[in-house]
């Protein structure tokens, strides 16, 4: 009797499953040990899994794996939810665990951090999203903003696929993963297989995107990772963390050390975890001020909206002529909700310009 929970035989997952069963991965002792360590870390992450909080409003009239467009909203997560998920576990590319709050809070972290939750690591739509994002938003452009800003990406598959994903997308920002999907659940992100309308950030055709995803999956069969990209029904969203006030004090210059480019992480000092814990306690508190949850598998907030939320000028971008129509349409769309620090950032920029202009004006002594 067929397993009712098994994927359809001709689906993307079904094809990969058949191929992987026919070609079982061969693992060395080192790889086997690495998988055992990853399993232990996943178990640790599972211990932090919580039930979805009732404060997030989601359409409950449809099952969690409903194939249509879901009517989830973009209500900001409550303070209780935000506090609860601080210590949830994410894994880096090496399978090392860290707390979720370490991605956006701590000394030498950017004061504003946009966390982008993506779908499974073979999802062509999300890969297109990060490719387009990387073309228009760079670490350098964010570093030039009056309030330090950065981006972090969180997936839901095996951490061993992170390097592949970074290479395929050209993503310049750090990528982590939440294999248990605890964060996805707690923050109200849902499951669906409906594709929805084609977004402006998608340049490839649907058929080409599916083909590329299958090829990526097939390449991972020998490593045993073809079926470990994450739940294909899970969709993501974007959440912006900002400090409570623009003037919130941060670490003093003599305390700071130069971070590696693109990480905002200071070198480790001291022995053990005492130093890290002390720094974490002194870090300024942050909250989610803007968010967007996907309703379909390609419903990320459009790039012009992200640029606006981050404080970048989307109007300064000159799109490729063939993409101009979709880009103009995307500039009119607003999917997320919230109030950010961008107005204050613009005032800071204006004040800095006026101060610079004033400093270059000749004084009375110079005129004489």
N, C-alpha and C positions, 0 to 999 in steps of 0.2 A: 504493500500500500504506500502511495506517495506521501511524503512528508508535507502536510499543509503549510508549514512555516518556511519551506524551502523556496528560494527565488524561482521565478519562471525560467524554464530551460533556455529560452532564447534571449533573456535579459542580459544586461552587461555583467551583473554579478553572477548569473547562472553560467555564462560562457566561461568566465574566469575560474569558477568553482570546478567545472568539468575538467578544464585544462590542468588545474593544480592537482586534482586527484590522479590524473594520468601521469603527471610529472612531479612526484613528491620531492620537495627540496632536500638537497644534501647539505648537511651542516657539519662544520668542523667542531672540535671540542670547544674552541674559543667562542664560536658563534652560539653554540648551545648554551654555554655559560652566560653569554650576553642576554639571550632570550630569557633565561631563568631570572637574571637580575631585573630585566624589564618587567617580568611577570610579578616579581615581588613589589616593584614600584607601583605597578598597576593596582595590586591588592591594597597598597597603602593609599592610593588615590581613591579607591572604592570606599575606603573607610570614611572618607569625607563626603560621600554622596548624601545629599539631603533630598527630601521630597520637594516638589515644586511649590513655592509659597503661594497662598491664596490671594495675595495682594496684587499679583499680576493678572490682568484680565485677558483671558484667551477664549476663543469661541469653542465651547465644550459640546456643541451640537454635532460636531464631526469627530470621528476617531482621530487619534494622534498621527496616524499615517494616512490621513485623508489625501486623495489625489488632486483635489481642487485647490483654489486659492483660499487661504485661511484668513479669517477676519481678526487676527491678532492686532493689538494696538501698539502705540509707541509711548505708552505711559512710562514715566521714569520709575525705575525700581525704588522701592521704599528704603528708608534709612536702615531699617532692620535687615532687609535682604542684602543691602550693600555690606553691612557689617558682617553678616553671616558668611558671605562667600570670600571674605578676605583671606582666610586660611585654607581655602580649597587648594588642591594640588594640581599643578600643571607640570609637564615634562618638557625638557629641552631636547635638542637634536641628539644628545648623547644618552637620553633616557634618564637624566638626572632630575630629581624632583625639586620643586620650589613652590612657595606659596603664590597664589594669584596676586596678592597685593604687592609682591616684590616686583611685579611687572610695571607698576605705575607709581609706587611710593618708596621713598628712601633717598639717602644722600646721593647727589649727582644723577638723580633721575630727572627727566624733564618735568616741569611743573604742570604741563598739560599733556595727557597721553590719550590717544585715540586707540581703543582696542577693537580690532576687526575680527569678528568670528566668521570663519569660512566653513564650507561644507567639507565633504570627504576629499582626500588629497588627490584623487584622480578627476575631480570635477572640473571640466573644461570651462564652465561659466565663471567659476571663482578664479581660475587661473587667468582668464581673460581680464577679469576685474583687477587683479594685482598687477598684471602687465601694464594695463592702461594707467592705473594709479602710479606705478613706478615711472612712467613717462612724464607725468605732470606734477608729481609731488615727490621731492627728494629730501634726504636728511639735511642737505645744505640749505634748501629753501626754508625748511622748518627752523633751522638754527638761526636764521636771520630775523625771525619774528621777535617782537619786543618782549614776549614771555615765552620761555623755552617750551617747545612743543615736539612731540615725537609720536610714532605709530608702532604698535605691536600687533602681531597677527596670532590668532589662536585657532587651531584646527581640532579635529576629533579622531584622528587616526593614529597609527603606530608611529612613534618618534623616529624610527629608522627611515621613514619616508620624507622627513623634513628636508634633508639635503637635496633630494631629487626635486622636491617641490620648489625650493628656493632657486634651483638651477633652471627649471622649466619656466618660472615666472619672472626671473630677474629681479625678485624682490630684494630691496636693500635694507629692509627692516627685519628685526628678529622674529622668528617664528617658533611658537610653542604648541603644545597639544594637550587636550583634555579628553583622553580616550574614554573616560567614564561618562562624559557629557554632563557632568554635574553642574558646571557653570551654565551650559546651554539651558538646562532645565530650570535652574534657579532664576535665571534672568528672563525667562518667559519665551525663549526661542522654541519654535515648533517643528513639526515634521510634515513634509508634503513632497510629492513627486511632480506636481504641476509646474510647468516651465514658465507660464505667464508670457507677457509680451517681451520682445527682444529689446534689451537695454542699449543705450548709446555706447556703453563701454565694451560691448561684444562686437568684435570685428570679424571673427570667423563665422562661417555658416554653421547651422546646428549639426548637420551631418558630419562636417569636418571635425567639429569639437568632439562628437561622440567617438569618431574613428581614432582621434589622437588619444582620448582617454583609454580606449581599449588597448591601444599599442603600449601606453605607459603601464597598464596593468599586466600585460603579457611579459614585459621586461622584468617585472618583479616576481614572476612565477618561480624562477630558480632560487630566489632568496626566501620564498615562503611568505611574501608580503602582498601578493596579489589581492587577497581578500581582507587586508588589514588597513585599508585607506580610511575607514570610518563608516558610520551609518549613512547610506546613500539617501535616506529620507530626511536626514537632519538638515535644516537650513540655519543660517546664522543671522548676523546683524552687526551694528556698529554702536559703540558706547564710548562717550568722551568723559574722561576724568579731569576735573579741574580743582584747584585749591579753593577754599571758601572765600578768600579775598585776594585781590591783586597784590596787596601790601603784606601778605603773609610772610613773616621772616623765614629765610632759608639759612643754610649753613654759612658761616663766615669764611672769607677768603683763606685765612690761615688754616682752616680745617679741611679745605678742599684739595683734591689731587686731580690731575688731568686724567679724564677717562679715555678709553679707547674710542676712536671715532665710531659713531653710530650706536653706542651701547649705553651711554650715560651712566655707566657703572664704574665706581671707583675701585682701584686695586684693593685686594683683601689685605687688611692690617690686623695685627694682633694674633692671638692664638685661639683656636676653637671658634665657636659660634657666638661667644660673648660680645665681641666687637660688633658683629652684624646685628645682633639683637638690640644692642644699645643704640646703633644708628637708626634702626627701624623705629624704635620708640621715640626718637627725636625728630623723625620725619614729619613734615607738615601733612595734616589730614586733607583728604580729597574726597570728592563726591561726583557722581554722574550728573552732568548738567544737560546732556543731550543724548538722545538715542534713537535708533531705528531698528526694527525687527523685520526680517524678510518674510514675505507672504508666499513667495514662490521660489523656485530654485535659482532664479537669476534676477532677484529683486534687491540687490545691494543698493544703497544710496548712491546716486550718480556722482561722478567725479566732481563736476562743478559745485554740487551741494557740499561735498566733503571739503573742497578748497575754501568755500565760504565759511564753513563751521570752524576750520582750522585757522582762518585769518589770512588766507592767501587770496590773490586777485585772480579769479577765474576769467575775468574779461580780458586780461592781458594775454591769455593763451590764444594762439592762432591755430585752429584745427586743420588737419589735412582736408583739402577740398572735398574729397569723397565722404568725409565724416562730418562736414560742416552742418548739414541739416540736422543730423541726430544730436550733435553737440549743442546747437542752438536750442533744440527742444529740451535737452537735458538741463540747460541753465534755467528753464522755467519751472522745472519740477522740484518739489520739496517733499521728501518722504519722512524725514525725521522731525522730532519735536524737542523743544528745550530752549533755554536761554544761556548763552555762552559768554565768555569774557571778551569776545571780539570787539564790541564797542569800546571797552576800556583799553584794549590793545591799540585801537586806532587813535584814541586820544593820546596815549603814550607816544606813538609814532609822530603825531602832529606836534606834540610838545618838544620832542627831540629835534625835529626839523627846525622849529622856530628858535630853539636854543642854539642850534648850529649856525643858523643865519645871523642871529644876534651877535654871536662870538666873532663873526667875520666882518661885522660893521666897523669902519674906522672910528677910533675915539677922537675926542676933541684935541688931545695932545698930538696924535698922529697927523691931524689935519693942519696943525700949526707947524 
